[in-house]
Amino acid sequence: MFSVIFPGQGSQLIGMGQEFYNKYQSVKDLYNEANDILNFDISRMIMEGPKIDLDLTINTQPAIFLVSYSIFHAIKKEHNINLNNGKFFAGHSLGEYSALCCAGYLKFSDTLKILRLRGEAMQNSVPEGQGGMLAILGTTTENIEKILYDNQKAFTAQIANDNSNGQMVVSGNLNDLDKLIYVLKENGIKNIKLPVSAPFHCSLMNKASETMRNHLHNLNFQLGINTLISNVTANEVSDHNKIKDLLVQQIENRVRWRESVLYMIENNVNKFIEIGPGKVLSGLIKRINKQVNVISINSEDDIKTLEI
């Protein structure tokens, strides 16, 4: 039994998905449609850059979705492989929107528009240079939660991503993160400041939550084919109103990726198919459970190895 998973921000690179764009007119059509919907040439930005523009959250989110969706579309239309036979669909942060669209809950055009809005809202929620994110390696979620709790009077930070065994990301104000780094070094815990412009998935994103609440609740959902695993709950959800509520909550809450993967494995999933640029999620899953089969689809050759 397999699940289909979709990557989030950080997986972008210039030229991602280009093999499918060059080979299939149906994929070119999707890119042209995206250009019209967004009212700018996102396809050129994906193919040619500059990377500084592609890395802006307002552009990154619709761009990664477009590439993920076009690969999913090519697998189905050009190779006659129906990934909707999978048990669960899941995505990491913005990848959750890719999952919802590919599972039939959202229209392609609506997903592009909402991700453009989401990227803008998240980018503008905190003034640039005030917030950041810190990757923490080689320790447990429980250990970091205890450190944050014990030092709550000195600084405030939140776990933003629980990615895999021994790998998580914390968000907060830059001054607070500097204080946390000092405590982590005292405890011999490795950490790396991430090159991001905002502190995603924490309470500092509250302005983005308010902005997105109305947009998400006015979004027209359809009957989905596959059950979604929510980032917020690490559990199954298919009810439209519940999904909308969780998408709002997701902006300020922890991405429970490790728990989501464990839930799918516990419910008889033994294969994960990552659709989209890069292999970030595949690497995380291998750290969570070495026994499951994981495949990343980035090229035509990858599709040839696909057995479902």
C-alpha positions, -999 to +999 in steps of 0.1 A: +000+000+000+014+034-009+010+071+000+018+101-023+037+130-007+046+165-018+075+187-008+074+222+007+095+254+006+132+249+004+130+223-024+130+249-052+158+252-078+162+268-111+151+245-139+131+222-117+106+201-137+121+213-170+123+178-185+086+174-183+080+209-196+102+203-227+087+169-235+050+173-230+026+199-245+001+192-218+027+203-192+035+235-213-002+242-213-003+240-175+026+265-172+010+289-197-023+286-178-004+294-146+012+325-162-023+338-171-038+330-137-010+347-118-006+375-143+032+371-146+056+347-163+062+322-135+073+296-160+103+318-170+112+324-134+112+286-128+133+279-158+157+308-158+155+326-124+169+347-111+171+326-079+167+356-057+132+361-071+123+324-071+133+322-034+108+349-024+080+331-005+054+348-026+069+331-057+083+299-042+049+286-030+030+287-064+062+276-082+068+245-062+031+236-065+031+241-103+061+218-107+046+192-083+012+193-100+027+191-135+047+160-126+017+144-111-003+153-142+024+139-166+025+106-146-013+103-150-019+116-185+013+107-204+021+074-186-013+062-176-003+056-140-031+065-115-015+076-083-050+083-069-050+046-060-028+055-031-042+052+004-032+087+017-020+120+003+002+143+024+024+173+019+049+193+040+036+228+047+028+243+013+030+207-001-003+201+017-019+223-009-003+202-037-017+171-020-052+186-018-052+196-055-038+163-067-063+144-045-092+164-061-102+187-033-091+219-050-090+232-086-056+239-102-064+276-107-077+281-071-046+264-056-023+287-076-042+318-064-044+308-028-007+299-026+002+333-041-019+349-014-005+326+013+031+333+003+025+371+003+007+369+037+035+349+053+062+370+038+046+402+051+036+389+085+069+398+102+092+427+090+122+413+072+152+408+095+132+403+127+123+366+126+141+335+116+143+297+118+169+274+133+175+237+124+183+215+154+200+182+149+207+151+169+182+154+197+146+146+205+115+168+202+108+162+239+143+175+248+138+207+229+103+212+243+118+209+278+146+235+269+120+259+256+097+254+286+126+258+311+137+290+295+104+306+286+110+336+308+143+343+290+131+339+254+102+326+233+105+302+204+084+274+190+091+241+172+080+248+136+088+215+119+091+181+136+107+166+105+123+133+114+142+115+142+168+139+153+159+168+129+135+196+137+132+234+130+125+261+156+110+295+147+111+328+166+124+364+169+161+366+159+171+379+193+153+350+210+169+325+186+203+338+195+195+332+232+183+297+223+215+290+204+236+299+235+216+273+255+218+247+228+256+251+227+258+247+265+240+214+261+262+203+231+233+203+207+241+211+170+221+238+153+221+257+120+205+290+112+184+287+081+185+312+052+148+322+054+132+356+055+104+348+081+097+326+111+072+302+096+048+280+116+049+300+149+027+326+166+046+354+149+026+344+118-007+355+134-012+383+108-009+357+080-035+335+098-060+364+100-054+373+063-058+337+051-088+328+073-114+345+050-096+335+018-096+298+029-131+298+041-144+313+008-124+287-012-146+262-032-137+227-022-147+196-042-152+160-033-117+146-028-106+111-040-079+104-013-078+110+025-054+138+035-030+135+065-030+169+081+002+186+091-015+200+123-030+167+136-008+140+119-041+123+114-067+117+087-091+144+075-115+146+046-142+170+058-140+202+038-147+226+067-123+208+090-096+209+063-101+247+059-098+252+097-066+231+098-051+250+068-056+282+088-041+266+120-012+252+099+003+287+094+011+291+131+013+255+142+040+228+140+043+207+109+041+172+124+058+154+096+075+127+116+042+118+133+024+119+100+048+094+084+046+071+115+007+073+113+007+062+076+032+034+083+011+022+113-019+021+089-002-003+065+016+021+041+049+005+031+058+028+001+060+065-003+061+083-036+074+119-035+061+141-063+079+174-069+114+190-069+142+175-048+143+145-025+139+162+009+109+142+021+124+109+009+155+116+030+134+124+061+113+092+057+144+071+055+155+085+088+121+078+103+119+042+091+146+024+070+123-005+061+098+014+040+102+019+002+107+055-009+109+069-044+113+105-056+099+114-090+119+142-106+125+128-141+112+105-168+137+078-157+122+080-122+088+072-136+101+041-153+111+027-119+076+034-106+057+002-096+023+005-079 
